[in-house]
Amino acid sequence: MKVIAYTGQYNNETVTALQAQMLGLDVVYSCHKPGERLEMYKTRRKQTHYFAYKSTTTHEGKTAPETLTHTLCKQIIAELANQNIQTKLRFFKGLS
């Protein structure tokens, strides 16, 4: 679920899905690098407004950019590993 998008292929102006609706934007662009952004449209599920890719055939194997949270988690885990600090991650409730 994408909640922010660029208003153009090469510009730096971003909008939320609700802002895009209020501005009447039919097409917005993914958070990929300029020139590689994919077209998206605004959609809604109940009270949640968000963006979706226009077509799965235009992805060409590209994935969405990592979120800031994901990037930071990877950096922290790498730092802990480099300092020989043992970590224990739980992937499922009840499993160690």
BELTA-V982028 format. One record per residue. N is the residue number from 1. RES is the residue in one letter. D_CENTER is the distance of its C-alpha to the mean C-alpha in whole Angstrom. Layout:
N,RES,D_CENTER + N,RES,D_CENTER
//
This chain:
1,M,7 + 2,K,5 + 3,V,8 + 4,I,8 + 5,A,9 + 6,Y,12 + 7,T,15 + 8,G,16 + 9,Q,16 + 10,Y,18 + 11,N,17 + 12,N,16 + 13,E,16 + 14,T,13 + 15,V,13 + 16,T,12 + 17,A,13 + 18,L,16 + 19,Q,17 + 20,A,17 + 21,Q,19 + 22,M,21 + 23,L,21 + 24,G,22 + 25,L,19 + 26,D,19 + 27,V,17 + 28,V,14 + 29,Y,11 + 30,S,8 + 31,C,7 + 32,H,9 + 33,K,12 + 34,P,15 + 35,G,17 + 36,E,14 + 37,R,12 + 38,L,12 + 39,E,14 + 40,M,12 + 41,Y,14 + 42,K,14 + 43,T,15 + 44,R,17 + 45,R,18 + 46,K,20 + 47,Q,20 + 48,T,16 + 49,H,14 + 50,Y,11 + 51,F,10 + 52,A,11 + 53,Y,11 + 54,K,15 + 55,S,16 + 56,T,16 + 57,T,18 + 58,T,17 + 59,H,14 + 60,E,17 + 61,G,15 + 62,K,12 + 63,T,9 + 64,A,5 + 65,P,6 + 66,E,6 + 67,T,6 + 68,L,9 + 69,T,11 + 70,H,10 + 71,T,12 + 72,L,14 + 73,C,16 + 74,K,16 + 75,Q,18 + 76,I,20 + 77,I,21 + 78,A,22 + 79,E,24 + 80,L,26 + 81,A,27 + 82,N,28 + 83,Q,30 + 84,N,32 + 85,I,30 + 86,Q,30 + 87,T,27 + 88,K,27 + 89,L,24 + 90,R,24 + 91,F,22 + 92,F,24 + 93,K,26 + 94,G,29 + 95,L,29 + 96,S,30
//
